[in-house]
Amino acid sequence: MSATDVEVPREILSDLEEHLAELRESLDQRVDALREAAAEAFSTIDGSDLLDEASLSAEPDGETALVLVERTSRRLLDVELALARVARGTYGSCQQCGSAMSLERLRALPAAATRFACSANSSVRSKRDLPMAAETRMRKEPS
């Protein structure tokens, strides 16, 4: 454990939990608004020039809104999982290695589930495994 890895003090944990609850509320409202925007965009498509229609509105088109719904929903899930870790008493422990996460990381990314080192290692492994996964798929496909 490095010098920056410490247990989360109770008052800081309380502040982070409050921030996570506010973030959950904000993201939940954002997901609802984006779903409404997507539904409206798809219901108003009439076959006219979509480029001209899109340029008249600052609202996202249906496809863009759906992508934003997916991304925002993922962030919302991360926040909800962090709040569950707070309730279980495991918030601040890396979900990959079990070591304490740095307060700096928790303050910057309160929904983070892993230490930076574990997150970086996981990312490197994922990138390294991509070519192998593609090669495996190609072998399975009939010629």
MDTraj code that builds the backbone (N, CA, C; nanometers):
import mdtraj as md
import numpy as np

residues = "MET SER ALA THR ASP VAL GLU VAL PRO ARG GLU ILE LEU SER ASP LEU GLU GLU HIS LEU ALA GLU LEU ARG GLU SER LEU ASP GLN ARG VAL ASP ALA LEU ARG GLU ALA ALA ALA GLU ALA PHE SER THR ILE ASP GLY SER ASP LEU LEU ASP GLU ALA SER LEU SER ALA GLU PRO ASP GLY GLU THR ALA LEU VAL LEU VAL GLU ARG THR SER ARG ARG LEU LEU ASP VAL GLU LEU ALA LEU ALA ARG VAL ALA ARG GLY THR TYR GLY SER CYS GLN GLN CYS GLY SER ALA MET SER LEU GLU ARG LEU ARG ALA LEU PRO ALA ALA ALA THR ARG PHE ALA CYS SER ALA ASN SER SER VAL ARG SER LYS ARG ASP LEU PRO MET ALA ALA GLU THR ARG MET ARG LYS GLU PRO SER".split()
xyz = np.array([
    [0.0848, -0.1180, 0.0000],
    [0.0000, 0.0000, 0.0000],
    [0.0891, 0.1239, 0.0000],
    [0.0620, 0.2179, -0.0893],
    [0.1454, 0.3385, -0.0977],
    [0.1017, 0.4409, 0.0061],
    [0.1798, 0.5469, 0.0177],
    [0.1525, 0.6505, 0.1171],
    [0.0215, 0.7236, 0.0893],
    [-0.0247, 0.7254, -0.0356],
    [-0.1496, 0.7964, -0.0664],
    [-0.2718, 0.7078, -0.0476],
    [-0.2535, 0.5785, -0.0247],
    [-0.3653, 0.4878, -0.0024],
    [-0.3991, 0.4846, 0.1457],
    [-0.5188, 0.5317, 0.1811],
    [-0.5605, 0.5370, 0.3206],
    [-0.7068, 0.4966, 0.3302],
    [-0.7476, 0.4619, 0.4523],
    [-0.8891, 0.4379, 0.4766],
    [-0.9622, 0.5713, 0.4650],
    [-1.0876, 0.5680, 0.4235],
    [-1.1644, 0.6912, 0.4049],
    [-1.2166, 0.7385, 0.5414],
    [-1.1711, 0.8549, 0.5867],
    [-1.2223, 0.9085, 0.7138],
    [-1.3732, 0.9300, 0.7069],
    [-1.4398, 0.9120, 0.8202],
    [-1.5860, 0.9164, 0.8275],
    [-1.6448, 1.0457, 0.7693],
    [-1.5873, 1.1623, 0.8021],
    [-1.6456, 1.2877, 0.7527],
    [-1.6270, 1.3023, 0.6017],
    [-1.5157, 1.2563, 0.5492],
    [-1.4933, 1.2599, 0.4040],
    [-1.5878, 1.1606, 0.3361],
    [-1.6057, 1.0443, 0.3969],
    [-1.6984, 0.9448, 0.3430],
    [-1.8396, 1.0019, 0.3363],
    [-1.8785, 1.0741, 0.4400],
    [-2.0112, 1.1357, 0.4431],
    [-2.0259, 1.2376, 0.3301],
    [-1.9221, 1.3191, 0.3089],
    [-1.9248, 1.4184, 0.1994],
    [-1.9324, 1.3498, 0.0631],
    [-1.8539, 1.2437, 0.0456],
    [-1.8543, 1.1713, -0.0821],
    [-1.9892, 1.1027, -0.1045],
    [-2.0470, 1.0477, 0.0003],
    [-2.1781, 0.9830, -0.0118],
    [-2.2846, 1.0853, -0.0525],
    [-2.2797, 1.2034, 0.0087],
    [-2.3741, 1.3096, -0.0271],
    [-2.3555, 1.3509, -0.1736],
    [-2.2302, 1.3649, -0.2143],
    [-2.2016, 1.4003, -0.3540],
    [-2.2525, 1.2917, -0.4486],
    [-2.2316, 1.1657, -0.4135],
    [-2.2798, 1.0551, -0.4967],
    [-2.4328, 1.0562, -0.5062],
    [-2.5022, 1.0841, -0.3969],
    [-2.6487, 1.0892, -0.3986],
    [-2.6979, 1.2020, -0.4892],
    [-2.6307, 1.3179, -0.4822],
    [-2.6676, 1.4300, -0.5702],
    [-2.6399, 1.3958, -0.7160],
    [-2.5283, 1.3305, -0.7400],
    [-2.4925, 1.2903, -0.8755],
    [-2.5934, 1.1895, -0.9299],
    [-2.6357, 1.0955, -0.8445],
    [-2.7361, 0.9968, -0.8863],
    [-2.8643, 1.0671, -0.9288],
    [-2.9105, 1.1628, -0.8508],
    [-3.0327, 1.2360, -0.8829],
    [-3.0186, 1.3105, -1.0157],
    [-2.9069, 1.3775, -1.0335],
    [-2.8806, 1.4530, -1.1555],
    [-2.8760, 1.3604, -1.2781],
    [-2.8046, 1.2496, -1.2657],
    [-2.7937, 1.1558, -1.3785],
    [-2.9277, 1.0908, -1.4095],
    [-3.0048, 1.0604, -1.3071],
    [-3.1370, 1.0009, -1.3271],
    [-3.2267, 1.0961, -1.4059],
    [-3.2240, 1.2240, -1.3702],
    [-3.3028, 1.3240, -1.4435],
    [-3.2529, 1.3374, -1.5870],
    [-3.1215, 1.3315, -1.6057],
    [-3.0627, 1.3423, -1.7400],
    [-3.1048, 1.2248, -1.8273],
    [-3.1038, 1.1032, -1.7713],
    [-3.1456, 0.9851, -1.8471],
    [-3.2912, 1.0001, -1.8899],
    [-3.3777, 1.0432, -1.7989],
    [-3.5190, 1.0627, -1.8325],
    [-3.5360, 1.1647, -1.9451],
    [-3.4643, 1.2764, -1.9363],
    [-3.4741, 1.3810, -2.0392],
    [-3.4240, 1.3301, -2.1737],
    [-3.3153, 1.2549, -2.1729],
    [-3.2610, 1.2015, -2.2981],
    [-3.3546, 1.0977, -2.3593],
    [-3.4165, 1.0161, -2.2766],
    [-3.5144, 0.9179, -2.3284],
    [-3.6315, 0.9891, -2.3944],
    [-3.6784, 1.0956, -2.3309],
    [-3.7874, 1.1738, -2.3889],
    [-3.7444, 1.2367, -2.5215],
    [-3.6230, 1.2885, -2.5260],
    [-3.5714, 1.3497, -2.6488],
    [-3.5614, 1.2463, -2.7604],
    [-3.5160, 1.1264, -2.7261],
    [-3.5053, 1.0198, -2.8272],
    [-3.6426, 0.9807, -2.8780],
    [-3.7368, 0.9623, -2.7868],
    [-3.8724, 0.9239, -2.8267],
    [-3.9345, 1.0313, -2.9155],
    [-3.9150, 1.1564, -2.8789],
    [-3.9705, 1.2664, -2.9584],
    [-3.9039, 1.2729, -3.0959],
    [-3.7731, 1.2573, -3.0987],
    [-3.7012, 1.2645, -3.2262],
    [-3.7462, 1.1541, -3.3206],
    [-3.7642, 1.0346, -3.2671],
    [-3.8057, 0.9237, -3.3534],
    [-3.9520, 0.9358, -3.3941],
    [-4.0336, 0.9990, -3.3115],
    [-4.1758, 1.0111, -3.3459],
    [-4.2018, 1.1225, -3.4465],
    [-4.1077, 1.2152, -3.4632],
    [-4.1311, 1.3279, -3.5535],
    [-4.0605, 1.3130, -3.6878],
    [-3.9944, 1.2006, -3.7113],
    [-3.9272, 1.1817, -3.8401],
    [-4.0343, 1.1671, -3.9475],
    [-4.0293, 1.2553, -4.0470],
    [-4.1307, 1.2528, -4.1525],
    [-4.0710, 1.2326, -4.2911],
    [-3.9437, 1.2027, -4.2972],
    [-3.8811, 1.1776, -4.4261],
    [-3.8233, 1.3014, -4.4917],
    [-3.8420, 1.4194, -4.4302],
    [-3.7825, 1.5399, -4.4891],
    [-3.6319, 1.5347, -4.4695],
    [-3.5637, 1.6310, -4.5231],
    [-3.4178, 1.6342, -4.5145],
    [-3.3761, 1.6428, -4.3679],
    [-3.3239, 1.5331, -4.3146],
    [-3.2875, 1.5254, -4.1741],
    [-3.1727, 1.6192, -4.1393],
    [-3.0847, 1.6474, -4.2341],
    [-2.9741, 1.7393, -4.2076],
    [-3.0288, 1.8786, -4.1797],
    [-3.1222, 1.9242, -4.2616],
    [-3.1815, 2.0559, -4.2389],
    [-3.2582, 2.0593, -4.1073],
    [-3.3330, 1.9524, -4.0789],
    [-3.4101, 1.9449, -3.9551],
    [-3.3177, 1.9469, -3.8341],
    [-3.2084, 1.8739, -3.8411],
    [-3.1152, 1.8672, -3.7287],
    [-3.0466, 2.0011, -3.7058],
    [-3.0199, 2.0741, -3.8122],
    [-2.9497, 2.2012, -3.7964],
    [-3.0381, 2.3078, -3.7327],
    [-3.1695, 2.2897, -3.7354],
    [-3.2609, 2.3871, -3.6768],
    [-3.2778, 2.3686, -3.5267],
    [-3.2371, 2.2545, -3.4747],
    [-3.2619, 2.2226, -3.3355],
    [-3.1326, 2.1967, -3.2600],
    [-3.1285, 2.2435, -3.1358],
    [-3.0136, 2.2151, -3.0498],
    [-3.0335, 2.0817, -2.9781],
    [-3.1518, 2.0246, -2.9877],
    [-3.1810, 1.8962, -2.9237],
    [-3.1101, 1.7838, -3.0002],
    [-3.0647, 1.6803, -2.9283],
    [-2.9991, 1.5695, -2.9971],
    [-3.0994, 1.4920, -3.0821],
    [-3.0531, 1.4367, -3.1957],
    [-3.1411, 1.3527, -3.2750],
    [-3.1618, 1.2214, -3.1998],
    [-3.2521, 1.1386, -3.2491],
    [-3.2868, 1.0160, -3.1790],
    [-3.1697, 0.9238, -3.1546],
    [-3.0883, 0.9024, -3.2562],
    [-2.9742, 0.8114, -3.2430],
    [-2.8714, 0.8657, -3.1440],
    [-2.8438, 0.9941, -3.1531],
    [-2.7499, 1.0571, -3.0600],
    [-2.8038, 1.0496, -2.9181],
    [-2.9328, 1.0764, -2.9017],
    [-2.9939, 1.0705, -2.7689],
    [-2.9839, 0.9297, -2.7110],
    [-3.0019, 0.8276, -2.7943],
    [-2.9913, 0.6898, -2.7441],
    [-2.8494, 0.6571, -2.6994],
    [-2.7502, 0.7057, -2.7726],
    [-2.6105, 0.6855, -2.7321],
    [-2.5853, 0.7554, -2.5985],
    [-2.6374, 0.8771, -2.5853],
    [-2.6208, 0.9517, -2.4611],
    [-2.6950, 0.8841, -2.3457],
    [-2.8108, 0.8256, -2.3731],
    [-2.8844, 0.7511, -2.2702],
    [-2.7987, 0.6348, -2.2210],
    [-2.7375, 0.5615, -2.3141],
    [-2.6542, 0.4468, -2.2764],
    [-2.5356, 0.4912, -2.1898],
    [-2.4656, 0.5940, -2.2328],
    [-2.3491, 0.6414, -2.1573],
    [-2.3881, 0.6952, -2.0199],
    [-2.4948, 0.7731, -2.0170],
    [-2.5388, 0.8311, -1.8904],
    [-2.5919, 0.7218, -1.7979],
    [-2.6581, 0.6234, -1.8532],
    [-2.7075, 0.5113, -1.7725],
    [-2.5919, 0.4328, -1.7116],
    [-2.4825, 0.4171, -1.7878],
    [-2.3637, 0.3486, -1.7343],
    [-2.3045, 0.4268, -1.6176],
    [-2.2969, 0.5585, -1.6336],
    [-2.2464, 0.6431, -1.5232],
    [-2.3377, 0.6334, -1.4018],
    [-2.4699, 0.6329, -1.4260],
    [-2.5668, 0.6211, -1.3173],
    [-2.5487, 0.4886, -1.2441],
    [-2.5292, 0.3813, -1.3183],
    [-2.5068, 0.2505, -1.2566],
    [-2.3798, 0.2524, -1.1720],
    [-2.2735, 0.3138, -1.2230],
    [-2.1489, 0.3243, -1.1463],
    [-2.1719, 0.3980, -1.0143],
    [-2.2508, 0.5038, -1.0177],
    [-2.2810, 0.5812, -0.8972],
    [-2.3636, 0.4959, -0.8004],
    [-2.4632, 0.4254, -0.8530],
    [-2.5459, 0.3405, -0.7667],
    [-2.4630, 0.2289, -0.7025],
    [-2.3700, 0.1724, -0.7786],
    [-2.2823, 0.0692, -0.7229],
    [-2.1910, 0.1273, -0.6148],
    [-2.1442, 0.2500, -0.6348],
    [-2.0611, 0.3153, -0.5334],
    [-2.1418, 0.3383, -0.4056],
    [-2.2663, 0.3821, -0.4206],
    [-2.3512, 0.4014, -0.3029],
    [-2.3779, 0.2686, -0.2313],
    [-2.3908, 0.1618, -0.3072],
    [-2.4082, 0.0289, -0.2462],
    [-2.2826, -0.0110, -0.1685],
    [-2.1647, 0.0237, -0.2223],
    [-2.0398, -0.0058, -0.1506],
    [-2.0317, 0.0749, -0.0210],
    [-2.0807, 0.1998, -0.0249],
    [-2.0848, 0.2807, 0.0974],
    [-2.1720, 0.2093, 0.2011],
    [-2.2902, 0.1650, 0.1582],
    [-2.3834, 0.0986, 0.2500],
    [-2.3244, -0.0311, 0.3070],
    [-2.2467, -0.1042, 0.2267],
    [-2.1852, -0.2299, 0.2718],
    [-2.0585, -0.2065, 0.3533],
    [-2.0069, -0.0848, 0.3491],
    [-1.8837, -0.0555, 0.4207],
    [-1.7585, -0.0914, 0.3437],
    [-1.7717, -0.1103, 0.2119],
    [-1.6553, -0.1456, 0.1301],
    [-1.6106, -0.0324, 0.0389],
    [-1.6761, 0.0847, 0.0512],
    [-1.6389, 0.1980, -0.0331],
    [-1.4961, 0.2392, -0.0015],
    [-1.4190, 0.2617, -0.1061],
    [-1.2802, 0.3022, -0.0887],
    [-1.1831, 0.1873, -0.1003],
    [-1.2360, 0.0645, -0.1071],
    [-1.1508, -0.0527, -0.1302],
    [-1.1584, -0.0885, -0.2774],
    [-1.0444, -0.1120, -0.3384],
    [-1.0393, -0.1488, -0.4796],
    [-1.1154, -0.2795, -0.5007],
    [-1.2060, -0.2806, -0.5957],
    [-1.2857, -0.3989, -0.6241],
    [-1.2065, -0.5069, -0.6957],
    [-1.0861, -0.4732, -0.7411],
    [-1.0040, -0.5717, -0.8096],
    [-0.9017, -0.6357, -0.7161],
    [-0.8311, -0.5541, -0.6385],
    [-0.7235, -0.6093, -0.5552],
    [-0.7511, -0.6012, -0.4057],
    [-0.8507, -0.5212, -0.3651],
    [-0.8860, -0.5101, -0.2246],
    [-0.8088, -0.4045, -0.1478],
    [-0.7082, -0.3440, -0.2077],
    [-0.6311, -0.2395, -0.1404],
    [-0.7142, -0.1119, -0.1293],
    [-0.6747, -0.0267, -0.0358],
    [-0.7426, 0.1014, -0.0193],
    [-0.7124, 0.1909, -0.1392],
    [-0.8146, 0.2626, -0.1839],
    [-0.7981, 0.3584, -0.2933],
    [-0.7534, 0.4914, -0.2355],
    [-0.6807, 0.5700, -0.3143],
    [-0.6341, 0.6998, -0.2662],
    [-0.7519, 0.7966, -0.2538],
    [-0.7426, 0.8849, -0.1550],
    [-0.8461, 0.9870, -0.1377],
    [-0.8527, 1.0783, -0.2591],
    [-0.7370, 1.1043, -0.3210],
    [-0.7348, 1.1892, -0.4401],
    [-0.8203, 1.1278, -0.5506],
    [-0.8092, 0.9971, -0.5693],
    [-0.8880, 0.9293, -0.6729],
    [-1.0371, 0.9343, -0.6383],
    [-1.0695, 0.9082, -0.5129],
    [-1.2099, 0.9087, -0.4723],
    [-1.2713, 1.0479, -0.4837],
    [-1.1937, 1.1498, -0.4536],
    [-1.2463, 1.2861, -0.4675],
    [-1.2655, 1.3227, -0.6142],
    [-1.1736, 1.2796, -0.6993],
    [-1.1830, 1.3115, -0.8422],
    [-1.2894, 1.2278, -0.9118],
    [-1.2975, 1.1003, -0.8746],
    [-1.3920, 1.0064, -0.9360],
    [-1.4638, 0.9298, -0.8245],
    [-1.5636, 0.9913, -0.7612],
    [-1.6249, 0.9278, -0.6449],
    [-1.6913, 0.7927, -0.6744],
    [-1.7237, 0.7645, -0.7999],
    [-1.7849, 0.6365, -0.8341],
    [-1.6816, 0.5314, -0.8755],
    [-1.5532, 0.5670, -0.8709],
    [-1.4484, 0.4723, -0.9111],
    [-1.4559, 0.3459, -0.8252],
    [-1.4350, 0.2315, -0.8890],
    [-1.4411, 0.1034, -0.8189],
    [-1.3031, 0.0415, -0.8011],
    [-1.2047, 0.0936, -0.8733],
    [-1.0704, 0.0353, -0.8676],
    [-0.9652, 0.1433, -0.8508],
    [-0.8506, 0.1019, -0.7990],
    [-0.7357, 0.1915, -0.7914],
    [-0.6902, 0.2226, -0.9332],
    [-0.6186, 0.3314, -0.9491],
    [-0.5699, 0.3698, -1.0817],
    [-0.4838, 0.2590, -1.1417],
    [-0.3937, 0.2021, -1.0618],
    [-0.3035, 0.0985, -1.1126],
    [-0.3818, -0.0226, -1.1624],
    [-0.4834, -0.0635, -1.0881],
    [-0.5640, -0.1789, -1.1304],
    [-0.6458, -0.1457, -1.2549],
    [-0.6967, -0.0239, -1.2605],
    [-0.7731, 0.0200, -1.3775],
    [-0.6847, 0.0228, -1.5010],
    [-0.5632, 0.0749, -1.4854],
    [-0.4695, 0.0814, -1.5978],
    [-0.4288, -0.0587, -1.6419],
    [-0.4034, -0.1477, -1.5475],
    [-0.3671, -0.2857, -1.5819],
    [-0.4808, -0.3548, -1.6551],
    [-0.6028, -0.3317, -1.6115],
    [-0.7197, -0.3915, -1.6760],
    [-0.7338, -0.3400, -1.8188],
    [-0.7097, -0.2107, -1.8382],
    [-0.7178, -0.1507, -1.9705],
    [-0.6115, -0.2075, -2.0634],
    [-0.4918, -0.2245, -2.0121],
    [-0.3824, -0.2813, -2.0923],
    [-0.4165, -0.4244, -2.1317],
    [-0.4689, -0.5021, -2.0365],
    [-0.5066, -0.6405, -2.0671],
    [-0.6153, -0.6445, -2.1734],
    [-0.7154, -0.5560, -2.1627],
    [-0.8243, -0.5531, -2.2598],
    [-0.7715, -0.5230, -2.3993],
    [-0.6826, -0.4245, -2.4091],
    [-0.6266, -0.3880, -2.5397],
    [-0.5405, -0.5013, -2.5948],
    [-0.4679, -0.5683, -2.5068],
    [-0.3820, -0.6776, -2.5497],
    [-0.4675, -0.7958, -2.5982],
    [-0.5816, -0.8182, -2.5349],
    [-0.6665, -0.9311, -2.5699],
    [-0.7518, -0.9073, -2.6935],
    [-0.7696, -0.7820, -2.7359],
    [-0.8521, -0.7532, -2.8532],
    [-0.8023, -0.8240, -2.9791],
    [-0.6740, -0.8150, -3.0134],
    [-0.6293, -0.8840, -3.1339],
    [-0.6480, -1.0358, -3.1239],
    [-0.6280, -1.0909, -3.0045],
    [-0.6468, -1.2348, -2.9865],
    [-0.7931, -1.2728, -3.0058],
    [-0.8844, -1.1894, -2.9553],
    [-1.0267, -1.2173, -2.9696],
    [-1.0672, -1.2105, -3.1168],
    [-1.0152, -1.1131, -3.1897],
    [-1.0463, -1.1006, -3.3326],
    [-0.9916, -1.2200, -3.4094],
    [-0.8710, -1.2634, -3.3748],
    [-0.8109, -1.3785, -3.4413],
    [-0.8925, -1.5046, -3.4152],
    [-0.9392, -1.5206, -3.2927],
    [-1.0216, -1.6363, -3.2575],
    [-1.1509, -1.6344, -3.3365],
    [-1.2142, -1.5165, -3.3496],
    [-1.3377, -1.5054, -3.4272],
    [-1.3144, -1.5427, -3.5721],
    [-1.2019, -1.4985, -3.6291],
    [-1.1727, -1.5254, -3.7697],
    [-1.1546, -1.6753, -3.7907],
    [-1.0939, -1.7462, -3.6951],
    [-1.0746, -1.8906, -3.7092],
    [-1.2063, -1.9643, -3.7076],
    [-1.3042, -1.9116, -3.6307],
    [-1.4330, -1.9786, -3.6183],
    [-1.5212, -1.9560, -3.7393],
    [-1.5017, -1.8457, -3.8110],
    [-1.5849, -1.8148, -3.9259],
    [-1.5471, -1.9062, -4.0436],
    [-1.6482, -1.9683, -4.1074],
    [-1.6172, -2.0532, -4.2233],
    [-1.5705, -1.9705, -4.3404],
    [-1.4810, -2.0257, -4.4182],
    [-1.4264, -1.9545, -4.5350],
    [-1.5173, -1.9663, -4.6528],
])
top = md.Topology()
chain = top.add_chain()
for i, resn in enumerate(residues, 1):
    res = top.add_residue(resn, chain, resSeq=i)
    for name in ("N", "CA", "C"):
        top.add_atom(name, md.element.get_by_symbol(name[0]), res)
traj = md.Trajectory(xyz[None], top)
